[in-house]
Amino acid sequence: MIQKAFQHGSATISHSVPQIKFFNLFYEKGVTWYREQMPKSYADQITMEKTPHYFVKKVVPERVQRFNKTIKLILLVRDPVSEYACV
């Protein structure tokens, strides 16, 4: 469903402020805090957040799965990948 929405240009996206860093740095604040950081969105919208560090911290995959077993993760890389620096 999501793929079709993107392919046909019918997806509307509501996104968070840049890099909430919940699953790697602020996990102890709890799910309520995380949800409060997310924007208001409607049932027909896709809600997204981005934190590049999620893909380099070993604790993140288990936390994400515990939060939502059906979550879809999208990894975007740029060329050249060597420009990405994780501080």
N, C-alpha and C positions, 0 to 999 in steps of 0.2 A: 504494500500500500504506500509506504513512504517513498520507495523508489519510483513508483508511478507518478506520485505527486510532484517529485522533483523533475522527472523527465518531461512532464507535461506543463510545468511551470505553474501548477496550482497550489504548491505548498507555500504557506505563509509561516514565517519563523519569528519566534520571540526569543531573544538571546539575552544572556546575563551580562553583567559588567565584566570586563576582561579579567580572566584568571581568578576565579573564586578560590582555587587551591584547597577545596574541602577534603578530597580523598587522600591528599598527601600531607597537608600541613594543619588543617583545622578540623580534622575528623572528630576530635574529642568534644567539639562544640555541639555535636549532635545533628540529627536529621532536621529538626525544627529550624535550627540556625541556617542550614543549607537551603532549605525551601524558602526561607525569608530572603535569601540573596537572589533568588530567581525572579524573573519578571512575571507580571500577571500575563496569563495567556488563556486563550479560548480552547475549547475541546477540539476544534478543527486546526489548531496550530501545532507546529512542532517546536518544542522548547529545547534550547541548546545552551550549553556553556562550554567554554574552552579553557583548558589548562594544559599546556604542552608537557609540563613535568609529570603528568599522569603516566606517561609512557616510559619513564626512566626510574621510577620508584617501585621497588619490589612489593611493597605493601598494598599498592593501589588495586591490582586486579581482584584480589579477594574482597576488599572493601566495596568495590563497585558491584560485584556479583551479589554480595550480601544485601546491598541497597536495593538492587533491582535485577533479578535473574534474566529479564528479557531486554535489558538495555542494549541499544545499538551504539557502538563506538565507531567513530570515523577518524581515521588518521590521515592527515594531510602532510605531505613532505614537500619541501621546495628544492629547487635546483640552484646551487649545489647544496646538498644536505649538510656538508661540512660547515655551512654558515650558521647552523643551529648550535647555539651554545647554551648549555644548561648550567646555571649558576647556583 
